[in-house]
Amino acid sequence: MSITLEAIHLLEDRLQTLLSNYEFLKKENEILLQSSTNFQQEILEQAQIIANQKKQYDLLKIAKTIDGSGTNTRDTKLKINTLIREIDKCIIQLQE
């Protein structure tokens, strides 16, 4: 009978250990998921900031070229032509 009781107590102890490990891992998983979500949000924000900075850089390049700095004139002409084509498309759509 004593061996059976010892086996039961040992089983209870192991079960208690497993349950405490489960709760710990469950909490850790929740923390990691929250952290992952925060990092993904931060990545999206950084990507948006980078896109905005790139737009500002492109506009600055165009402004400097128009200002007469002499560099990147070809890029500026191409950009102006692209903008003119887009405006023409808009005018055609408005006329329809």
C-alpha positions as CSV (number, residue, x, y, z in Angstrom):
1,M,0.0,0.0,0.0
2,S,2.9,2.3,0.8
3,I,4.4,1.9,-2.7
4,T,1.0,2.8,-4.3
5,L,0.8,6.0,-2.1
6,E,4.3,7.0,-3.0
7,A,3.6,6.5,-6.7
8,I,0.4,8.6,-6.4
9,H,2.3,11.4,-4.6
10,L,5.1,11.2,-7.2
11,L,2.5,11.4,-10.0
12,E,0.8,14.4,-8.2
13,D,4.2,16.2,-7.9
14,R,5.0,15.6,-11.6
15,L,1.6,16.7,-12.6
16,Q,1.9,19.9,-10.5
17,T,5.3,20.5,-12.1
18,L,3.9,20.1,-15.6
19,L,1.0,22.4,-14.8
20,S,3.3,25.1,-13.4
21,N,5.5,24.7,-16.5
22,Y,2.4,25.0,-18.7
23,E,1.3,28.2,-17.0
24,F,4.7,29.7,-17.3
25,L,5.1,28.8,-20.9
26,K,1.6,30.1,-21.6
27,K,2.4,33.5,-20.1
28,E,5.7,33.6,-21.9
29,N,4.0,32.8,-25.2
30,E,1.5,35.7,-24.6
31,I,4.4,38.1,-23.9
32,L,6.2,37.0,-27.0
33,L,3.1,37.3,-29.1
34,Q,2.5,40.8,-27.8
35,S,6.2,41.7,-28.4
36,S,6.0,40.3,-31.9
37,T,2.9,42.4,-32.6
38,N,4.6,45.5,-31.3
39,F,7.6,44.8,-33.5
40,Q,5.5,44.3,-36.6
41,Q,3.7,47.6,-35.9
42,E,7.1,49.3,-35.5
43,I,8.3,47.8,-38.7
44,L,5.3,49.2,-40.6
45,E,5.8,52.6,-39.0
46,Q,9.5,52.6,-40.0
47,A,8.6,51.5,-43.6
48,Q,6.1,54.4,-43.8
49,I,8.8,56.8,-42.5
50,I,11.3,55.5,-45.1
51,A,8.7,55.9,-47.9
52,N,8.0,59.5,-46.8
53,Q,11.7,60.3,-46.6
54,K,12.2,58.8,-50.1
55,K,9.5,61.0,-51.5
56,Q,11.0,64.1,-49.8
57,Y,14.4,63.2,-51.2
58,D,13.0,62.8,-54.7
59,L,11.2,66.2,-54.4
60,L,14.4,67.8,-53.1
61,K,16.3,66.4,-56.1
62,I,13.7,67.8,-58.5
63,A,13.8,71.2,-56.7
64,K,17.6,71.4,-56.8
65,T,17.6,70.5,-60.5
66,I,14.9,73.1,-61.3
67,D,16.9,75.5,-59.2
68,G,19.7,75.2,-61.8
69,S,22.2,73.1,-60.0
70,G,22.8,71.3,-63.3
71,T,22.9,67.7,-61.9
72,N,20.2,65.2,-62.4
73,T,18.6,67.2,-65.2
74,R,17.7,64.1,-67.1
75,D,15.9,62.6,-64.1
76,T,14.0,65.9,-63.6
77,K,13.0,66.0,-67.3
78,L,11.8,62.4,-67.0
79,K,9.8,63.2,-63.9
80,I,8.3,66.3,-65.4
81,N,7.3,64.3,-68.5
82,T,5.7,61.6,-66.3
83,L,3.8,64.2,-64.4
84,I,2.6,65.8,-67.7
85,R,1.4,62.4,-69.0
86,E,-0.5,61.8,-65.7
87,I,-2.1,65.3,-66.0
88,D,-3.1,64.6,-69.6
89,K,-4.7,61.3,-68.6
90,C,-6.6,63.1,-65.9
91,I,-7.8,65.7,-68.4
92,I,-8.9,63.0,-70.8
93,Q,-10.8,61.2,-68.0
94,L,-12.5,64.5,-67.0
95,Q,-13.6,65.1,-70.6
96,E,-15.3,61.7,-71.0
